[in-house]
């Protein structure tokens, strides 16, 4: 993964996981999951409050596993029988 796949956000006082996720249009669970999969261990999110985290990684063009499966299904050519 390269820097073009995510934004680096520096939390501000009062930021919470839920508020940040709402601002960027992603479910808090998915934001936390994405961040924790791509950050260093010492910066993993374990709390709703983001004040003590240096940075939060926000995915660009994020898709859930279900959305990826739907995209793959819709890209398959349909069989046409005559």
C-alpha positions in Angstrom: 0.0 0.0 0.0 1.3 3.5 -0.8 0.4 7.0 0.4 -2.0 7.4 -2.5 -4.3 4.8 -0.9 -5.0 6.8 2.3 -4.9 10.2 4.0 -2.9 10.9 7.1 -5.0 12.8 9.6 -3.7 14.4 12.8 -6.4 14.3 15.5 -7.5 17.5 17.1 -8.9 18.0 20.6 -12.5 16.6 20.8 -12.0 14.2 17.9 -13.5 10.7 18.4 -13.5 7.7 16.1 -17.2 8.0 15.5 -17.1 11.7 14.6 -14.1 11.3 12.3 -15.7 8.2 10.6 -18.9 10.2 10.1 -17.0 13.1 8.5 -15.3 10.9 6.0 -18.3 8.7 5.3 -17.1 5.3 6.6 -18.4 3.2 9.5 -16.3 3.6 12.7 -15.5 -0.2 12.7 -14.1 -0.1 9.2 -12.0 3.1 9.9 -10.5 1.4 13.0 -9.9 -1.8 11.1 -8.3 -0.1 8.1 -6.1 2.0 10.4 -5.0 -0.9 12.6 -4.1 -3.0 9.6 -1.9 -0.4 8.1 -0.3 1.5 11.0 2.6 0.7 13.4 1.6 -1.4 16.4 2.2 1.4 18.9 -0.3 3.6 17.0 -3.2 1.1 16.9 -6.6 2.4 17.8 -8.0 1.0 21.1 -10.2 3.9 22.2 -13.0 6.0 20.9 -11.1 9.2 21.9 -8.4 10.0 19.3 -6.6 12.8 21.3 -3.6 10.6 22.2 -2.9 9.2 18.7 -0.3 10.9 16.5 -2.0 10.1 13.2 -5.0 8.3 11.9 -4.9 6.6 8.5 -8.1 7.3 6.5 -8.6 5.1 3.5 -9.4 6.6 0.1 -12.0 4.7 -2.0 -12.7 2.3 0.8 -14.9 -0.7 0.1 -16.1 -3.3 2.5 -15.6 -7.0 1.7 -19.3 -7.2 0.6 -18.9 -4.2 -1.7 -15.8 -5.8 -3.3 -17.6 -9.1 -3.8 -20.5 -7.2 -5.4 -18.2 -5.4 -7.7 -16.5 -8.6 -8.8 -19.8 -10.2 -9.4 -21.1 -7.3 -11.5 -17.9 -7.3 -13.6 -18.3 -10.9 -14.6 -19.8 -11.3 -18.1 -23.2 -12.9 -18.0 -23.8 -15.9 -20.1 -26.2 -15.4 -22.9 -27.8 -18.4 -24.6 -29.7 -18.2 -27.8 
